[in-house]
């Protein structure tokens, strides 16, 4: 074959290649290189590379020394080529992973006359394989907080592998098919924060491919789930999408982690944020929101709104001190909790002001009896704490007779309260 033709073909290949390609002679002087290689060295033109060594081209002398040492070793150990994966820095200064192959160039006599090097950017493939290996490792080395891991081939639509372990004597049921897994997941959900039910009800190859195509690689949601021992625990599902590096199939790795203690603590904090820090009744905002929710969901029933104010409470603070006044409100709040049912709502909405909702009342006599108990509890608590005789004033409105919104009922209860105040206090009246 014509040597000039071969030389031209080789030169054209190097010139148009997107890979990092170089040719060195026996003295490790560069004789040819692709433009991506030139740019990787930090040079602007091929002329700045041809006729130079690694130490002359690369500013990083330790890197230049390593390249030279590798090439000397290849020339001296008798091998025809070597292959390895190495970290590199591209022309933009970004860290990448590359597969490098180096070949000994020989003349007609079989004598080594140089080195051909080809480096391909395999960052995407390398990271995919690393992630794949990591996920497989996760499958066979379950963390102590993980109930189960299930590895699914989406394209073949089968469960490849699954593992599970017990936590507090409970775990998740092992399923043989994907359909069985989804059915079990939906049936075992007690309550949820996210969209676990929706996700598993639409768990199909088509939908999973659609999610993956949208760019999502991880889906997470938490929910309370019933375990094999019939206990319930808060569980977090992580669904990781990955491509099988051997088959090229889309796969998902599903893991179920125990987050019960974390979730319970979070719920405690959320509930605590709803409470008045002193009396441990609902605070103003939570009281209003809770009543609104009842009126919305139980609009076909009759309810009573109580606006409660302590008469002459300022006198108690001025005479006995604010600390004493606080202790009085704490004790009074305990009495209010005894008076109202667990299903009722009672909150502190101001310094000495309380708002309560009595749910599902049958008649005004029932409401009147509750109002009398409120007034009695105020007088009873006052007698325990002070020589100052405190009393209470209560304004009452009825849903839906006096209004269908909390705003209206609140205003009417407040007006009724001040009517009591104007008529001598220590009593109650209806709007």
DRENTIFI-393944 format. One record per residue (C-alpha): residue in one letter; y, z, x. Coordinates in steps of 0.25 Angstrom, whole numbers, plus 5000, padded with zeros to 4 digits. Each point is the difference from the previous one (the first is absolute). Layout:
DRENTIFI-393944
aYZX;...
//
This chain:
DRENTIFI-393944
x500050005000;x501449975005;x500650125007;x501449964997;x499649994985;x499450145000;x501250065008;x500949944989;x499250054989;x499950145006;x501550005003;x500349964985;x499150114995;x500750115008;x501449954996;x499750004985;x499150135000;x500550124993;x499150095009;x500450065013;x499449905010;x500150005016;x499449935012;x500050075013;x499549945014;x499250085010;x501250075005;x500350054986;x501349914999;x500349954986;x499849854999;x500149984985;x500350084988;x500249994985;x501450034994;x499550124993;x499550065013;x501449975007;x500750074989;x499150125001;x500450015014;x501450014997;x500449865006;x500749894993;x499349885006;x498749955006;x500749985014;x500350155001;x498550025000;x499449885007;x499850035015;x500250154998;x499050125001;x499950124990;x500850095009;x501249905000;x499949974985;x499850144993;x501150115001;x498950104997;x499450015014;x498850094995;x499749894990;x500149895010;x499150085010;x498950024989;x500049854996;x499949965015;x498850105002;x499349954988;x500149865005;x499550035014;x498850084995;x499649884992;x500149905012;x499250105008;x498950054991;x499349864998;x500250004985;x500449874993;x500950074989;x500450144994;x500450044986;x500750124996;x501050064989;x501350055005;x501450054995;x501149915003;x501549994997;x500549874994;x501349925002;x500750094990;x499650135007;x499050044989;x498650065004;x498949914996;x498549995003;x499449885007;x498649945003;x500149945015;x499049915006;x500049965014;x499249895006;x499749965015;x500549855003;x499149935010;x500049875007;x498949905001;x499350085011;x500050124991;x501150075008;x500950094993;x501449945000;x500850084989;x500050084987;x500249954986;x500550114991;x500150004985;x500550114992;x500050004984;x500850104991;x498950074992;x500950124995;x499749974986;x498549995002;x500050125010;x500750094990;x499149964989;x498850035008;x500550135004;x500350044986;x498749954995;x499350095011;x500950114996;x499649994985;x498549985003;x500150135009;x500750074988;x498849964991;x499050075009;x500850125005;x500650054987;x501150105002;x499750144994;x501049984989;x499449874995;x499050004989;x499549855001;x500349875006;x499649864994;x500049875008;x500049884991;x499949855003;x501049944989;x499549855003;x498550044998;x500450104990;x499050115005;x500150145005;x499649985015;x500050155004;x500450144994;x499950145005;x500450134993;x500050155003;x500250134993;x501250085000;x500050134993;x498649964995;x500549884993;x500149855003;x500149874993;x498849924994;x499349895008;x500149874993;x499149885002;x501049894995;x501549985000;x500050004984;x499250135000;x501050065010;x501249964992;x499450054987;x499750135007;x501450015006;x500749984986;x499150104993;x500250115011;x501549994999;x500650134993;x501549985003;x500849915009;x501349985007;x499849855003;x499349884994;x498650035004;x499449974986;x500849875000;x499549965014;x498650034997;x500049934987;x500549875006;x499150015013;x499649865001;x499949905012;x501149924994;x500950124999;x499750055014;x500349865006;x501350004992;x500450135006;x499649965014;x500849874998;x501250084996;x500150065014;x499550144996;x498950065010;x500050144995;x500050064986;x500050154997;x500050094988;x499650144996;x499350064988;x499250124995;x498549965000;x498850064995;x498950025011;x498550005000;x500050154998;x500949984988;x501250075007;x501349935000;x500849975013;x501249925003;x499649885008;x500849905008;x499549855001;x500349915011;x499649864998;x500249925013;x499849855001;x499449935012;x499449875004;x498550015006;x500249955014;x498649934999;x499949944986;x501549994998;x499850064986;x501050084993;x499650155000;x500550134995;x499750145005;x500250114989;x500150145004;x500150124991;x500750125007;x500150154995;x501550034998;x499850114989;x500650115008;x501249925004;x500249954986;x499950144994;x501050055010;x500949884996;x499950034985;x500350155003;x501349955007;x500349914988;x499850114990;x500850105008;x501149905000;x500150004985;x500150164999;x501250095001;x499850075013;x500450144995;x499350004986;x498949905002;x500349944987;x500349854999;x501449965006;x501149934993;x499549865003;x498650034998;x500250074987;x500849884994;x499049905005;x498850074994;x500650024987;x500449854999;x498649975003;x499450084989;x501049944990;x499649865005;x498550024999;x500050104988;x501049934991;x499250024988;x500050155000;x501050114998;x500650085012;x501050115002;x501150015011;x500550135004;x501350025008;x500050145005;x501250085007;x500050145004;x501250084994;x500950075010;x499249975012;x501249995009;x500250154997;x498750035006;x500349925012;x501350075002;x499550144998;x498650005006;x500249885010;x499449865000;x498750045007;x499750094988;x500449894990;x499049915007;x498950104999;x500450014985;x499949844998;x498650005008;x499450114990;x500649934988;x499449875004;x498650075001;x500350054986;x500449864995;x498749945006;x499250104991;x500749964988;x499949855001;x498649935000;x499549935012;x500349874993;x501450034997;x501249985010;x500950105005;x501049985011;x501250075007;x501249904998;x501150095005;x500450135006;x499650084987;x499649884991;x498749964996;x499449884992;x498750004993;x499249904992;x499050054990;x499049894997;x499449964987;x500650114991;x499650014985;x501250064994;x501350075002;x499350144998;x499249975013;x501249975007;x500850124995;x498950095005;x500049945014;x501650025000;x499850154996;x499050025012;x501049945009;x501150094996;x499050125001;x499649965014;x501450005005;x500350144994;x498750055005;x500249955014;x501550055000;x499550144997;x499150005012;x501149965010;x501350064996;x500850094991;x500849874996;x499449954987;x499849865001;x499749914989;x499849854998;x500549884991;x499149894996;x500449864994;x498949924994;x499849864996;x498849934994;x499449865003;x500149904993;x500950074989;x501250035009;x499849885009;x499049915007;x500650015015;x500150115009;x501449985002;x500350024985;x499150124999;x500650065012;x501449994995;x499650054986;x499350125006;x501150035009;x501050004988;x499150094993;x500050095012;x501550015000;x500050034985;x499150125003;x501050045011;x501249994991;x499350094989;x499750125009;x498849955009;x498650065000;x499549914990;x499549854997;x500349894991;x499649864997;x500849875002;
//
